[in-house]
Amino acid sequence: MVADEAVVWFRRDLRLADNPAWAAATTGHAGVIGLFVIDPRLWDRCHPRRVIGLAGHLAALDHSLRTAGGRLRVERGDPEVVVPAVARGRRVYANRDVTPFAVARDGAVGRTVDLDLFDGCWVHPPGSIRTASGDIHRVFTPFHRVWSDLAVPGEAIPGDATIATDPGLGVPDHEPATPPTDRLAAFERVVDSYHTVRDRPDLDTTSHLSVDLKYGTISARDIVRRIGTATPGRRAFVRQLAWRDFYAALLAHHPDTVHTAMRPEYDAIRWADDPEGLDRWKQGRTGFPIVDAGMRQLTAQGWQPNRVRMITASFLVKDLLIDWRLGERHFRRLLLDGDTPQNVGNWQWVAGTGADAAPYFRIFNPVTQSRRFDPTGDYIRRWVRELAHLDPPAIHAPWEHDAVPDSYPHPIVDHPTARQNTLDAYRSAQGGATDPKTP
Ligand SMILES: Cc1cc2nc3c(=O)[nH]c(=O)nc-3n(C[C@H](O)[C@H](O)[C@H](O)COP(=O)(O)OP(=O)(O)OC[C@H]3O[C@@H](n4cnc5c(N)ncnc54)[C@H](O)[C@@H]3O)c2cc1C
């Protein structure tokens, strides 16, 4: 055992490069133990596809540690018990997370060990960007203005501490995930057209870095440094990382918004009790091709492009009038990048219940969205095989062209009627408004 040894507790920062907790521990101590705790409360509830993905990321981190002469130590159990047992008086370094679960866990662990928290998961840490009066921003545009003007913090450079070699239980047996730098390099070749094509699900030209960002296999700051803002495409892309910071900052400040509307009047909405509608949405059998394509992709791959997430989420909330929390839970479980701050923030945006959300009266028409963003119908054709023989315009709304095959459902709602019901429900909830939640 090295005399001056610290523990780095990895959670959603599974990398050595530009990792502030790792850099501080490896420069401030002669030795470090790199620890990952498999917490059964999270691991055992995860969708199997996510467990497999995480195992690949842990194998990749272990590989990096081996290259540096050590191992990743993996233990299983409640971190409140496991972290102090591994630390045995050593100082523990970690990067901060903002979910209520993580904050409570770290608070509990911090009562029994010396826990130093750093900010390695965002470009600018939650709470660091404030209005002139010192409040947190509720509106994205001014947040983004301040965010863009701030210099990106310099890279956190690791020191040369000796890395412990005890693997504990060892990483789950899995091939290391492909390095995120490969995805970033591939995306760099097309980033300059990002602003013109990012909303086209048929083209699939976005970065696919959200899973890496969720597990921190790459640093968000590093991405911003590498991509820069020299062209409209690069600026549009980096702006999306500001949205990510914005939602993290909101959740850090309003942890209750995991379960409650950011605008409390909307907690009074009388949501439909419609298990069949919810089920048809999950199965991708609503009769609206773009919605069904998205939900089938989610089931098959744990993925949906951003525009399709907006369309499918909007359909659940604004066409079926089903509580956004049920959709949020379903997405969080199935999405490979399922991430509480981003998922809650975006669901509340779509539902019109969040900070700087889409106004409640702006209701997506799924057919118009489909025509506009999947103009050739290629995305629908890929996922809804029953409609593969159709071309536009029929593929977007087969019932309007007498082209619904026997194997495919007719629309489960009439969009104009559903729209009106939703407007009524939101208006009546506004009538019962209570004091607005201020940041
Ligand atoms: C209803 C709904 C639920 C969502 N749930 C999640 C989620 O659980 N996890 C998640 O990471 N993203 C979520 N998003 C945001 C967005 O859809 C994904 O980040 C994006 O599609 C991931 O693909 P990409 O990495 O190719 O994105 P790119 O377009 O290449 O964007 C780069 C990065 O910017 C960030 N980003 C992009 N769009 C957003 C956004 N709208 N909000 C916040 N950050 C963004 C992501 O980190 C993303 O990886 C959700 C969006 C909606 C509408």
The ligand as a Tripos MOL2 file, in Angstrom:
@<TRIPOS>MOLECULE
LIG
   53    58     1     0     0
SMALL
NO_CHARGES

@<TRIPOS>ATOM
      1 C1        -38.5720   14.0410  -24.8830 C.3       1 LIG1
      2 C2        -37.0610   14.0960  -24.9410 C.ar      1 LIG1
      3 C3        -36.3190   13.3120  -24.0750 C.ar      1 LIG1
      4 C4        -34.9170   13.3840  -24.1210 C.ar      1 LIG1
      5 N1        -34.1930   12.6010  -23.2370 N.ar      1 LIG1
      6 C5        -32.8370   12.6670  -23.2380 C.ar      1 LIG1
      7 C6        -32.0610   11.8660  -22.3400 C.ar      1 LIG1
      8 O1        -32.6010   11.0990  -21.5300 O.2       1 LIG1
      9 N2        -30.7140   11.9690  -22.4100 N.ar      1 LIG1
     10 C7        -30.0770   12.8180  -23.2810 C.ar      1 LIG1
     11 O2        -28.8520   12.8580  -23.3030 O.2       1 LIG1
     12 N3        -30.7860   13.6080  -24.1160 N.ar      1 LIG1
     13 C8        -32.1300   13.5540  -24.1270 C.ar      1 LIG1
     14 N4        -32.8550   14.3330  -25.0070 N.ar      1 LIG1
     15 C9        -32.1320   15.3360  -25.8070 C.3       1 LIG1
     16 C10       -31.6990   14.9020  -27.2200 C.3       1 LIG1
     17 O3        -32.7630   14.3100  -27.8970 O.3       1 LIG1
     18 C11       -30.5110   13.9400  -27.2000 C.3       1 LIG1
     19 O4        -29.4750   14.4550  -26.4000 O.3       1 LIG1
     20 C12       -29.9520   13.7600  -28.6170 C.3       1 LIG1
     21 O5        -30.9570   13.2980  -29.4860 O.3       1 LIG1
     22 C13       -28.8140   12.7610  -28.5810 C.3       1 LIG1
     23 O6        -28.3140   12.5390  -29.8830 O.3       1 LIG1
     24 P1        -26.8920   13.0940  -30.3130 P.3       1 LIG1
     25 O7        -25.8740   12.8110  -29.2810 O.co2     1 LIG1
     26 O8        -26.6590   12.5910  -31.6920 O.co2     1 LIG1
     27 O9        -27.2050   14.6430  -30.3070 O.3       1 LIG1
     28 P2        -26.4950   15.8730  -31.0500 P.3       1 LIG1
     29 O10       -27.5430   16.5430  -31.8540 O.co2     1 LIG1
     30 O11       -25.2650   15.4500  -31.7370 O.co2     1 LIG1
     31 O12       -26.1770   16.8570  -29.8380 O.3       1 LIG1
     32 C14       -24.9340   16.8030  -29.1140 C.3       1 LIG1
     33 C15       -25.2040   16.7150  -27.6540 C.3       1 LIG1
     34 O13       -25.8920   17.8460  -27.1810 O.3       1 LIG1
     35 C16       -26.7790   17.4740  -26.1260 C.3       1 LIG1
     36 N5        -28.1590   17.7470  -26.5520 N.ar      1 LIG1
     37 C17       -28.6680   17.7280  -27.7980 C.ar      1 LIG1
     38 N6        -29.9740   18.0610  -27.7830 N.ar      1 LIG1
     39 C18       -30.2880   18.2950  -26.4900 C.ar      1 LIG1
     40 C19       -31.4830   18.6750  -25.8130 C.ar      1 LIG1
     41 N7        -32.6380   18.8720  -26.4620 N.pl3     1 LIG1
     42 N8        -31.4470   18.7910  -24.4750 N.ar      1 LIG1
     43 C20       -30.3020   18.5990  -23.7920 C.ar      1 LIG1
     44 N9        -29.1400   18.2290  -24.3600 N.ar      1 LIG1
     45 C21       -29.1400   18.0890  -25.7030 C.ar      1 LIG1
     46 C22       -26.6010   15.9870  -25.9200 C.3       1 LIG1
     47 O14       -25.6750   15.7800  -24.8780 O.3       1 LIG1
     48 C23       -26.0520   15.5130  -27.2590 C.3       1 LIG1
     49 O15       -25.2930   14.3520  -27.1850 O.3       1 LIG1
     50 C24       -34.2610   14.2670  -25.0120 C.ar      1 LIG1
     51 C25       -35.0320   15.0440  -25.8780 C.ar      1 LIG1
     52 C26       -36.4140   14.9540  -25.8460 C.ar      1 LIG1
     53 C27       -37.2210   15.8230  -26.7910 C.3       1 LIG1
@<TRIPOS>BOND
     1     1     2 1
     2     2     3 ar
     3     2    52 ar
     4     3     4 ar
     5     4     5 ar
     6     4    50 ar
     7     5     6 ar
     8     6     7 ar
     9     6    13 1
    10     7     8 2
    11     7     9 ar
    12     9    10 ar
    13    10    11 2
    14    10    12 ar
    15    12    13 ar
    16    13    14 ar
    17    14    15 1
    18    14    50 ar
    19    15    16 1
    20    16    17 1
    21    16    18 1
    22    18    19 1
    23    18    20 1
    24    20    21 1
    25    20    22 1
    26    22    23 1
    27    23    24 1
    28    24    25 2
    29    24    26 1
    30    24    27 1
    31    27    28 1
    32    28    29 2
    33    28    30 1
    34    28    31 1
    35    31    32 1
    36    32    33 1
    37    33    34 1
    38    33    48 1
    39    34    35 1
    40    35    36 1
    41    35    46 1
    42    36    37 ar
    43    36    45 ar
    44    37    38 ar
    45    38    39 ar
    46    39    40 ar
    47    39    45 ar
    48    40    41 1
    49    40    42 ar
    50    42    43 ar
    51    43    44 ar
    52    44    45 ar
    53    46    47 1
    54    46    48 1
    55    48    49 1
    56    50    51 ar
    57    51    52 ar
    58    52    53 1
@<TRIPOS>SUBSTRUCTURE
     1 LIG1         1 GROUP 0 **** ****
